């Protein structure tokens, strides 16, 4: 019989991935699929680890500063990529992540190629559950807010959203900054659990895991990526009884979902219609009344004929 001590690290890593994919979901809400999630998490992780290890900061303030570092990084990336098309935006965030890994590799103060080690163990199951609850609450509230509706409008059609008074610039900067703050906090928690940060962990192939979680679960809803992060993180351990075939089965599961559910496990549905999951219709959400003054990020009007 497998004890809880065996599964506890799997559960903690799964919950840390939930925090990171929640931040990536908010960033992608306005049409910005970032490929620098691991790099932004590394910014939060390095920042918090340096503060707790070299300056003896308390854990919570260090995590908050790590989140602020992630937010600042996301804001800069959003401003730099504001005028870029989707493909160029993805390449820019990918290049940023790789460049940040090279920079960390050459800074001796951060451990350089030998990694940054000696980090104290502060993250446990209780801490990570509190972090997940906070991240999901922020993402859930933003998802259903007027700002969230504005961000989704920008993702679907920036020109039409701008014509209705939504500021594309503010929507994209807000989602990137907020999502990066959650990712930075998740990186800080992760650093104080893994206890070592390697520059290679900031690269694209680590970020690819979170992109898979997002696409597997679905870009158009929060709970799809959350379920995907939990399932796909635990799946290799659950399939361990298949020995050398477990990674083949893991890849097969991903391929089948991509073929059968190209929009992800949980897809976007019209308001008032029930969500469908593998052919089953869930309880339809209540239709909300849209107020006439519910346009966030309004741009100033220039006047005209009344």
Protein Blocks (a to p, Z undefined) as FASTA:
>chain_A
ZZfklmmmmmmmmmmmmmmmmmmmmmmmnopacfklmmmmmmmmmmmmmmmmmnopafkl
mmmmmmmmmmmmmmmmmmmmmmpcfklmmmmmmmmmmmmmmmmmmmmknopjnopehiac
fbdfklmmmmmmmmmmmmmmmmmmmklmmmmmmmmommlmmmnopafklmmmmmmmmmmm
mmmmmmmmmmmmnopacfklmmmklmmmmmmmmmmnopkbfklmmmmmmmmmmmmmmmmm
nommmmmmmmmmmmmmmmmmmnojbdcddehiacdeehiacdddddddddfklcghiacd
ebdaZZ
